[in-house]
Amino acid sequence: MSSVEERLDKVEAIQSINDCLTRYCRALDWMDEDLLRSCFIEDGYIDYGFYAGDAKGFIPAVMAVEKDGHSWHLISNVAIEINGDKAEVESYGLTSGGEVIDGGIQDVNVYCGRYHDEFQKTSEGWKVSRRLYILDNNFSMKSEGIRGDLGGLFLGANLRTDNEKYRKLYK
């Protein structure tokens, strides 16, 4: 059995990696480039198919893809294998994005895929050093208008970091 310190280091690494994955989702949902930058080692390698190169170049490329609508990113089924200051991580990703037409979301696109990541421990915590995104499935559907009492809901379409509803949870 490993020492208490080794087990604590592993728990802290797992939490830091999960925090990074959460920041990644929030960064894309809120179009927060600074938060997205905090997820990657600057010269790390990112391959999404539409972009393959360093993380520094990936950030503006993915922001250009995300800019025209609002998206909702979820990551689950996170599997982590830690080996010293490096980790192999696989997680499932579910993203929905809407094209905003006439003030409401009309066309909704859903993407289901997997992230194959390598993480590296840095002085700022664990960050993605290498990522391969694999798209497993995607489909589109039409959204319906909100009816009845639900019509008073605040619609989150096209919210950005300058919106009053944005909460800065990470420094």
Secondary structure, 3 states (H helix, E strand, C coil): CCCHHHHHHHHHHHHHHHHHHHHHHHHHHHCCHHHHHCCEEEEEEEECCCCEEEHHHHHHHHHHHHCCEEEEEEEEEEEEEEECCEEEEEEEEEEEEEEEECCEEEEEEEEEEEEEEEEEEECCEEEEEEEEEEEEEEEEEECCCCCHHHHHCCCCCCCCCCCCCCCCCCC
